[in-house]
Amino acid sequence: MQRRAVLFVLAILSVSAVAHGGLIYTDEISFVDDLVSGYWFDDFDDLTSGNQSQPLQRGNSAFAVNVTSPNTTVTSVGGGGSGKKWLRADSKAGTLVFTFDGVSPNPVTAVGGYFFTDDEFDGQVTITLDDGTTQVYTSNDDTSFRGFANADGTPIKSLTLTAQSKGYPTVNDFYIGSNKYAAAIPEPSVLGLLGVGVAGFLARRLRRKRSKA
């Protein structure tokens, strides 16, 4: 019994280490399946075409994002069919910065969307998260999905989208939310209390054995 309890404590203390690390998705359906309900989805179709005020504020009661461009304006353009809108930086080789905020108890642990260059060239885009996670690939249409999730529960604070000199960095069908794997991991304080509880149980058993000896 004592050996089993020790193994249980070790398993609890190792949960955060096993779960640590980011997940990267290239499939929208898989990404959405791993989101907790209540996430924010943005197709930008409600925006008026043209330049937007900065920061452009989007979101719902649980999740929010501010969109800015440090070197140009943020603009909404038509694309992808009748009535569809894309959001992009209004200059080639521009930058879009997304800053996230989740209302407690809803940390932003998952973000995703279709990131590409809005031009005729197969332009290269670079996506960078605040923790240094980076994805670089080539796409000039809205068919290349990338999703990011922190399975250890660490909040994602920002995402930066840049394009090479020939392209406008563009995004469509954007998601912000919490990843279900991150939501299932107990807080470090809870893990600590569980560990202390089991350690106390072992100590009591040891004292009883000594008193009987």
VOGU-3710 file (C-alpha; in Angstrom, 3 decimals, decimal comma):
1> mqrravlfvl> 0,000/0,000/0,000  2,781/2,394/0,920  4,585/1,742/-2,371  1,387/2,443/-4,325  0,888/5,741/-2,533  4,452/6,816/-3,317  3,918/6,009/-6,984  0,675/8,031/-6,896  2,485/11,089/-5,544  5,152/10,817/-8,229
11> ailsvsavah> 2,490/10,552/-10,925  0,729/13,692/-9,673  3,918/15,714/-9,543  4,856/14,651/-13,073  1,579/15,720/-14,731  2,662/19,277/-15,483  5,983/18,102/-16,913  4,321/15,567/-19,213  1,720/18,075/-20,415  4,191/20,875/-21,055
21> ggliytdeis> 4,689/21,943/-24,648  2,797/23,552/-27,493  0,543/21,897/-30,037  0,515/23,026/-33,683  -2,428/22,202/-35,927  -2,658/22,325/-39,721  -6,274/21,137/-39,801  -9,154/23,423/-38,762  -11,531/20,614/-37,777  -9,023/18,997/-35,397
31> fvddlvsgyw> -8,211/22,371/-33,872  -11,877/23,226/-33,253  -12,567/19,747/-31,826  -9,946/20,455/-29,158  -11,453/23,804/-28,118  -13,548/24,295/-24,993  -17,040/25,623/-25,757  -17,448/29,406/-25,672  -14,511/30,230/-27,956  -14,537/33,280/-30,237
41> fddfddltsg> -14,731/32,806/-34,012  -14,216/35,782/-36,322  -14,751/35,778/-40,090  -14,534/39,626/-40,208  -17,537/39,722/-42,554  -19,275/42,379/-40,440  -16,478/44,904/-40,962  -16,885/47,802/-43,368  -14,382/47,551/-46,219  -11,377/49,823/-45,835
51> nqsqplqrgn> -9,043/51,010/-43,094  -9,958/50,209/-39,491  -9,267/52,193/-36,339  -6,385/50,876/-34,222  -6,453/48,923/-32,098  -9,215/46,972/-33,794  -11,042/45,345/-30,884  -12,822/42,023/-31,406  -14,115/39,222/-29,168  -16,928/38,082/-26,890
61> safavnvtsp> -17,585/38,114/-23,142  -14,908/35,471/-22,502  -12,145/36,219/-25,023  -10,850/39,407/-26,593  -8,227/40,420/-29,144  -6,732/43,743/-30,186  -5,354/43,903/-33,726  -2,731/46,490/-34,689  -0,152/47,097/-37,390  2,980/48,903/-36,195
71> nttvtsvggg> 4,096/49,962/-39,689  0,839/50,579/-41,601  -2,955/50,483/-41,253  -5,222/47,517/-40,567  -7,720/47,134/-43,389  -10,668/44,942/-44,319  -10,811/43,738/-47,912  -13,224/41,603/-49,902  -12,093/38,091/-50,705  -13,012/34,460/-50,901
81> gsgkkwlrad> -16,466/34,958/-52,422  -19,473/37,255/-52,284  -19,763/39,084/-48,985  -16,585/37,585/-47,563  -13,993/39,775/-45,831  -10,344/39,295/-44,998  -8,263/41,306/-42,543  -4,799/42,403/-43,598  -2,006/44,940/-43,128  -2,364/47,590/-45,831
91> skagtlvftf> 1,186/47,407/-47,151  3,437/44,719/-48,568  5,887/43,308/-46,050  3,591/44,703/-43,363  2,869/43,257/-39,930  -0,282/42,332/-38,032  -0,075/41,981/-34,248  -2,827/40,194/-32,306  -2,857/40,741/-28,542  -5,095/38,410/-26,532
101> dgvspnpvta> -6,970/38,595/-23,258  -9,151/36,013/-21,556  -11,646/36,847/-18,826  -11,092/34,636/-15,763  -11,459/31,671/-15,641  -10,912/31,547/-19,416  -7,214/31,902/-20,274  -6,380/32,118/-23,970  -4,502/28,860/-24,563  -5,487/28,327/-28,204
111> vggyfftdde> -5,462/30,585/-31,285  -5,756/29,720/-34,951  -6,850/30,816/-38,388  -6,030/31,000/-42,072  -2,850/33,057/-42,466  -1,598/33,920/-45,950  -0,445/36,688/-48,322  -3,114/38,545/-50,257  -1,466/38,861/-53,667  -0,686/36,917/-56,843
121> fdgqvtitld> 2,667/35,651/-55,582  3,202/32,539/-53,465  4,357/34,704/-50,618  6,032/33,535/-47,452  4,339/34,223/-44,136  5,850/34,011/-40,667  3,741/33,487/-37,545  5,389/34,137/-34,180  3,867/33,676/-30,723  4,998/35,572/-27,640
131> dgttqvytsn> 6,809/32,458/-26,342  8,940/32,262/-29,501  6,971/29,524/-31,274  7,341/30,159/-35,019  5,790/28,801/-38,203  7,064/29,779/-41,678  5,358/28,627/-44,878  4,206/29,794/-48,324  0,591/30,537/-49,216  -1,241/33,149/-51,264
141> ddtsfrgfan> -4,828/32,060/-50,559  -7,069/31,244/-47,602  -6,518/27,474/-47,595  -3,548/27,211/-45,200  -4,720/26,776/-41,604  -2,458/27,051/-38,570  -3,595/26,575/-34,977  -1,574/26,853/-31,783  -2,383/25,551/-28,296  -0,469/25,469/-25,026
151> adgtpikslt> -1,330/22,116/-23,493  0,318/23,093/-20,198  -2,198/25,919/-19,685  0,264/28,778/-20,250  -1,704/31,737/-21,695  -0,922/32,859/-25,233  -0,469/36,624/-25,037  0,204/37,613/-28,628  0,628/36,458/-32,222  2,568/38,378/-34,879
161> ltaqskgypt> 1,989/37,802/-38,600  4,504/39,076/-41,149  4,957/38,599/-44,901  7,908/38,812/-47,230  8,387/41,897/-49,414  5,920/40,837/-52,140  2,939/40,071/-49,920  0,270/41,588/-47,672  -0,066/39,596/-44,408  -3,705/38,489/-44,260
171> vndfyigsnk> -5,946/36,458/-41,928  -9,414/34,946/-42,175  -11,641/32,686/-40,025  -9,828/33,435/-36,784  -10,295/31,527/-33,497  -9,490/32,426/-29,870  -10,244/30,116/-26,965  -9,072/27,526/-24,462  -7,655/24,147/-25,408  -9,454/21,240/-23,726
181> yaaaipepsv> -6,204/19,518/-22,754  -4,996/22,647/-20,975  -8,377/23,003/-19,245  -8,115/19,409/-17,945  -4,780/19,969/-16,185  -5,107/20,876/-12,481  -3,578/24,135/-11,346  -0,104/23,798/-9,758  -1,618/24,755/-6,390  -4,077/21,852/-6,655
191> lgllgvgvag> -1,272/19,447/-7,529  0,670/20,696/-4,531  -2,268/20,157/-2,168  -2,775/16,625/-3,481  0,887/15,869/-2,972  0,841/17,266/0,569  -2,298/15,246/1,365  -0,779/11,965/0,216  2,486/12,745/1,999  0,534/13,342/5,219
201> flarrlrrkr> -1,255/10,033/4,770  2,070/8,218/4,409  3,461/9,946/7,497  0,485/8,868/9,603  0,838/5,273/8,426  4,523/5,316/9,302  3,827/6,649/12,813  1,222/3,936/13,395  3,647/1,209/12,328  6,321/2,573/14,686
211> ska> 3,889/2,754/17,630  2,898/-0,896/17,105  6,530/-2,056/16,922
//
